[in-house]
Amino acid sequence: MLRSWRQRRRVSQLDLAIEAEVSARHISFLETGRARPSREMVRRLAEELEVPLRQRNALLTAAGFAPMYPEREVRAPELGVVRQALDRILAGHEPYPAVVVDAAWNLVAANAAAGMFMDGVPAELLKEPVNVMRLSLHPQGMGGRLLNLAEVRAHLLPPIRRQAETSGDPRLAELYEELASYTYPGVDLNVAHVPGPADILVPLRIAAGDRVLSMFTTIATFGTPLDVTVSELAIETFWPSDEETAAAFRRS
């Protein structure tokens, strides 16, 4: 497991040894099983390799130690302050949409304005857990309403592939394969807008009845988390790209 993470991060045994302040020989012995790490050594190596907390627990278990990082349900009493922060962010972002997702892009929470993404979507796509990326790109979801689908798809897929590679999360690998397999009759996925001097961000241009809503997004995470669940939460907020879109949300 250590070798796998080191190779995933493209770090040599020598480089890892220098950062962890041990010998390259010791790293080699750990990878081949000739030496057994201490709990602190597992923690230090995982920190240097930027291993996600969920996978750090797996490393500790493989080394014969109890997991170090707890994993609680979002609704657990211990995460009350986290829920309060999420609720304030979601409510404070009204009248614009905002959602909270987990590491696999499954919907954890959303504000009322985010309901627009579910309008007209088949019940099959709204079964728990609702996946935000699936909802965004599925032909019967937002993918069928995006006026710049080729452009948005080209910007969403590569980061998910990189997430799958860097996190080692099989759920993301499966999600990427699914999203990449979607077909859109009549849509040329190779045709995308070429950025010009006036372009700043790639907008989501969504057909909403007789209107076109144009939005961009920001993503925020919790700093210095010690809980697996909290470390995997991300808040995605949607912002209007033009005054027409802002006015449409204010009227809704």
C-alpha positions as CSV (number, residue, x, y, z in Angstrom):
1,M,0.0,0.0,0.0
2,L,2.8,2.4,0.8
3,R,4.5,1.7,-2.5
4,S,1.2,2.2,-4.3
5,W,0.7,5.7,-2.7
6,R,4.3,6.6,-3.3
7,Q,4.1,5.7,-7.0
8,R,0.7,7.4,-7.3
9,R,2.3,10.6,-6.0
10,R,5.4,10.1,-8.3
11,V,7.8,10.3,-5.4
12,S,11.0,8.2,-5.2
13,Q,12.0,6.3,-2.1
14,L,14.8,8.7,-1.6
15,D,12.7,11.8,-1.9
16,L,10.1,10.3,0.5
17,A,12.9,9.3,2.9
18,I,14.3,12.9,2.9
19,E,10.9,14.4,3.6
20,A,10.1,11.9,6.4
21,E,13.6,12.2,7.8
22,V,14.4,8.5,7.6
23,S,16.7,6.5,5.4
24,A,15.8,5.3,1.9
25,R,16.8,1.9,3.1
26,H,14.1,2.0,5.8
27,I,11.5,3.1,3.2
28,S,12.5,0.1,1.1
29,F,12.3,-2.3,4.1
30,L,8.8,-1.0,4.9
31,E,7.6,-1.5,1.3
32,T,8.9,-5.0,1.2
33,G,7.7,-6.0,4.6
34,R,11.2,-6.4,6.1
35,A,10.5,-3.7,8.6
36,R,7.4,-2.8,10.5
37,P,6.5,0.9,10.9
38,S,5.4,2.5,14.1
39,R,2.1,4.3,14.3
40,E,3.8,7.6,14.2
41,M,5.8,6.5,11.1
42,V,2.6,5.6,9.3
43,R,1.1,8.9,10.2
44,R,4.2,10.8,9.0
45,L,4.5,9.0,5.7
46,A,0.8,9.4,5.0
47,E,1.1,13.1,5.7
48,E,4.0,13.5,3.3
49,L,2.2,11.6,0.6
50,E,-1.0,13.6,1.2
51,V,-3.0,10.4,1.6
52,P,-6.8,11.2,2.3
53,L,-7.9,10.5,5.8
54,R,-10.1,7.5,4.8
55,Q,-7.1,5.8,3.2
56,R,-4.8,6.8,6.1
57,N,-7.0,4.7,8.3
58,A,-6.6,1.8,5.9
59,L,-2.8,2.2,6.0
60,L,-2.9,2.2,9.8
61,T,-5.1,-0.9,9.9
62,A,-2.8,-2.7,7.4
63,A,0.1,-1.9,9.7
64,G,-1.7,-3.4,12.7
65,F,-3.0,-0.3,14.4
66,A,-6.4,1.0,15.1
67,P,-7.8,3.7,12.8
68,M,-6.8,7.2,14.0
69,Y,-9.5,9.3,12.2
70,P,-13.2,8.9,13.2
71,E,-15.9,8.8,10.6
72,R,-19.3,10.1,11.8
73,E,-22.6,10.6,10.1
74,V,-23.2,14.2,9.1
75,R,-26.2,14.2,11.4
76,A,-24.2,12.9,14.4
77,P,-24.4,15.2,17.4
78,E,-20.6,15.6,17.4
79,L,-20.8,17.3,14.0
80,G,-23.4,19.9,15.1
81,V,-21.0,22.9,14.6
82,V,-20.2,21.6,11.1
83,R,-23.9,21.3,10.2
84,Q,-24.5,24.8,11.5
85,A,-21.8,26.1,9.3
86,L,-23.2,24.2,6.3
87,D,-26.8,25.4,7.0
88,R,-25.6,29.1,7.2
89,I,-23.6,28.9,4.0
90,L,-26.5,27.3,2.1
91,A,-29.1,29.7,3.4
92,G,-26.9,32.7,3.1
93,H,-26.3,31.9,-0.6
94,E,-30.0,32.2,-1.5
95,P,-31.4,33.1,-3.9
96,Y,-28.6,31.3,-5.8
97,P,-28.1,27.5,-5.8
98,A,-25.7,25.8,-3.4
99,V,-25.0,22.2,-2.7
100,V,-22.9,20.1,-0.3
101,V,-21.3,16.9,-1.7
102,D,-19.2,14.1,-0.4
103,A,-15.9,12.7,-2.0
104,A,-17.9,10.8,-4.6
105,W,-20.0,13.9,-5.6
106,N,-23.1,12.5,-3.9
107,L,-25.5,15.1,-2.6
108,V,-25.4,15.7,1.1
109,A,-27.4,18.9,1.4
110,A,-28.8,21.7,-0.8
111,N,-30.6,25.0,-0.5
112,A,-34.0,25.6,-2.0
113,A,-32.7,27.3,-5.1
114,A,-30.8,24.1,-6.0
115,G,-34.2,22.6,-6.7
116,M,-34.0,24.0,-10.3
117,F,-31.4,21.3,-11.1
118,M,-34.0,18.6,-10.3
119,D,-36.9,20.1,-12.3
120,G,-38.0,17.6,-15.0
121,V,-35.4,15.1,-14.1
122,P,-36.5,11.4,-14.2
123,A,-37.1,9.8,-10.8
124,E,-34.3,7.3,-11.6
125,L,-31.7,10.0,-11.3
126,L,-33.1,11.3,-8.0
127,K,-32.8,8.0,-6.1
128,E,-30.5,8.2,-3.1
129,P,-27.7,8.8,-3.2
130,V,-28.2,11.6,-5.8
131,N,-25.0,12.1,-7.6
132,V,-24.4,15.8,-8.6
133,M,-22.0,14.9,-11.5
134,R,-24.4,12.3,-12.9
135,L,-27.2,14.9,-12.6
136,S,-25.1,17.5,-14.4
137,L,-24.0,15.4,-17.4
138,H,-26.7,12.7,-17.8
139,P,-28.6,13.2,-21.1
140,Q,-31.9,13.1,-19.2
141,G,-30.5,15.4,-16.5
142,M,-28.8,18.8,-16.9
143,G,-26.8,17.3,-19.8
144,G,-29.9,17.6,-21.9
145,R,-30.4,21.3,-20.9
146,L,-26.8,22.6,-21.1
147,L,-26.4,24.8,-24.2
148,N,-22.6,24.5,-24.0
149,L,-22.5,20.8,-23.1
150,A,-19.3,20.0,-25.0
151,E,-17.5,22.9,-23.3
152,V,-18.7,22.0,-19.8
153,R,-18.1,18.3,-20.3
154,A,-14.5,18.9,-21.4
155,H,-13.9,20.9,-18.2
156,L,-15.6,18.5,-15.8
157,L,-14.3,15.1,-16.8
158,P,-10.5,15.5,-16.5
159,P,-10.6,16.7,-12.9
160,I,-12.8,13.7,-12.0
161,R,-10.3,11.4,-13.6
162,R,-7.4,13.1,-11.7
163,Q,-9.4,12.9,-8.5
164,A,-9.8,9.1,-9.0
165,E,-6.1,8.7,-9.6
166,T,-4.9,10.9,-6.7
167,S,-7.4,9.7,-4.1
168,G,-7.4,6.0,-5.0
169,D,-11.2,6.0,-4.5
170,P,-12.8,3.3,-6.7
171,R,-16.1,5.1,-6.6
172,L,-14.6,8.0,-8.5
173,A,-13.1,5.7,-11.1
174,E,-16.5,4.1,-11.7
175,L,-18.2,7.5,-11.8
176,Y,-15.7,8.8,-14.4
177,E,-16.2,5.7,-16.6
178,E,-19.9,6.2,-16.4
179,L,-19.9,9.9,-17.2
180,A,-17.4,9.4,-20.1
181,S,-19.7,6.8,-21.6
182,Y,-22.8,9.1,-22.0
183,T,-23.8,9.8,-25.5
184,Y,-25.8,12.8,-26.7
185,P,-27.5,12.3,-30.1
186,G,-27.1,15.4,-32.3
187,V,-24.4,16.9,-30.2
188,D,-20.8,17.1,-31.4
189,L,-18.7,16.7,-28.3
190,N,-15.6,17.8,-30.1
191,V,-17.0,21.3,-30.7
192,A,-16.4,23.7,-27.9
193,H,-16.1,27.4,-27.5
194,V,-12.6,28.7,-28.0
195,P,-11.8,31.1,-25.1
196,G,-11.4,34.7,-26.2
197,P,-9.8,37.8,-24.5
198,A,-13.1,38.7,-22.7
199,D,-13.6,35.2,-21.2
200,I,-12.9,34.7,-17.5
201,L,-14.6,31.5,-16.5
202,V,-16.4,28.6,-18.2
203,P,-20.1,29.2,-17.5
204,L,-23.0,26.7,-17.3
205,R,-25.5,27.9,-19.9
206,I,-28.7,26.2,-19.0
207,A,-32.0,26.3,-20.9
208,A,-34.8,27.1,-18.4
209,G,-38.0,27.5,-20.3
210,D,-37.7,30.5,-22.5
211,R,-34.7,31.8,-20.6
212,V,-31.0,31.0,-20.6
213,L,-29.4,31.0,-17.2
214,S,-25.6,31.5,-17.1
215,M,-23.7,30.6,-14.0
216,F,-20.2,29.8,-12.7
217,T,-19.3,27.9,-9.6
218,T,-16.9,28.0,-6.6
219,I,-16.0,25.1,-4.4
220,A,-15.0,25.3,-0.7
221,T,-13.8,22.7,1.8
222,F,-13.2,22.6,5.6
223,G,-9.7,23.4,6.7
224,T,-7.6,21.0,8.9
225,P,-10.3,18.3,9.3
226,L,-9.7,15.3,11.6
227,D,-12.9,13.5,10.8
228,V,-13.2,11.4,7.6
229,T,-16.7,12.6,6.8
230,V,-15.8,16.3,7.3
231,S,-12.6,15.9,5.2
232,E,-14.6,14.7,2.3
233,L,-17.3,17.4,2.3
234,A,-17.2,20.1,-0.3
235,I,-19.6,23.1,-0.8
236,E,-20.3,24.1,-4.4
237,T,-22.0,27.5,-4.8
238,F,-23.4,28.8,-8.1
239,W,-23.2,32.4,-9.1
240,P,-24.9,34.3,-11.9
241,S,-22.6,35.2,-14.8
242,D,-24.8,38.1,-16.0
243,E,-27.5,40.4,-14.6
244,E,-30.3,38.6,-16.5
245,T,-29.5,35.4,-14.6
246,A,-29.2,37.2,-11.3
247,A,-32.6,38.9,-11.9
248,A,-34.2,35.6,-12.8
249,F,-33.1,34.1,-9.5
250,R,-34.2,37.1,-7.5
251,R,-37.7,36.8,-9.0
252,S,-38.0,33.0,-8.4
